Amino acid sequence: MNKNVISLFTFGLVLIVVGGIGSFFDWEQSMIFIGLGLTLESLALIIFAWNRLKK
């Protein structure tokens, strides 16, 4: 896998975890972090699939 894909995937997971912990403590911006994390996860999936289809 490409390092960019791994980096996006890992950072997306970190944002989802931070958002999950924030929602547990009733933090108002937690849904923004979860949304950003899911967006980065989707972007990593699209890049991974695109690289597989190019080969």
C-alpha positions as CSV (number, residue, x, y, z in Angstrom):
1,M,0.0,0.0,0.0
2,N,1.0,3.6,-0.6
3,K,2.2,5.6,2.4
4,N,-0.4,8.3,1.7
5,V,-3.2,5.7,1.9
6,I,-1.9,4.4,5.2
7,S,-1.4,7.9,6.6
8,L,-5.0,9.0,5.6
9,F,-6.4,5.8,7.1
10,T,-4.5,6.1,10.3
11,F,-5.3,9.8,10.8
12,G,-9.0,9.1,10.0
13,L,-9.0,6.4,12.7
14,V,-7.5,8.9,15.2
15,L,-10.1,11.5,14.4
16,I,-12.9,9.0,14.8
17,V,-11.5,7.9,18.2
18,V,-11.1,11.5,19.3
19,G,-14.7,12.2,18.2
20,G,-16.0,9.1,20.0
21,I,-14.2,10.1,23.2
22,G,-15.5,13.6,22.8
23,S,-19.1,12.5,22.4
24,F,-18.8,10.4,25.5
25,F,-17.9,13.6,27.4
26,D,-20.6,15.7,25.6
27,W,-18.2,17.7,23.6
28,E,-20.0,19.8,21.0
29,Q,-17.4,19.5,18.2
30,S,-17.2,15.7,18.5
31,M,-19.4,15.1,15.4
32,I,-17.1,17.3,13.3
33,F,-14.2,15.1,14.2
34,I,-16.1,11.9,13.5
35,G,-17.2,13.4,10.1
36,L,-13.7,14.4,9.2
37,G,-12.4,11.0,10.2
38,L,-15.1,9.2,8.0
39,T,-14.2,11.5,5.1
40,L,-10.5,10.7,5.4
41,E,-11.4,7.0,5.6
42,S,-13.5,7.2,2.5
43,L,-10.7,9.1,0.7
44,A,-8.2,6.5,1.6
45,L,-10.5,3.8,0.3
46,I,-11.0,5.6,-3.0
47,I,-7.3,6.1,-3.5
48,F,-6.6,2.4,-2.6
49,A,-9.3,1.2,-5.0
50,W,-8.0,3.6,-7.8
51,N,-4.4,2.3,-7.4
52,R,-5.7,-1.3,-7.6
53,L,-7.7,-0.6,-10.7
54,K,-4.7,1.1,-12.4
55,K,-2.7,-2.1,-12.0
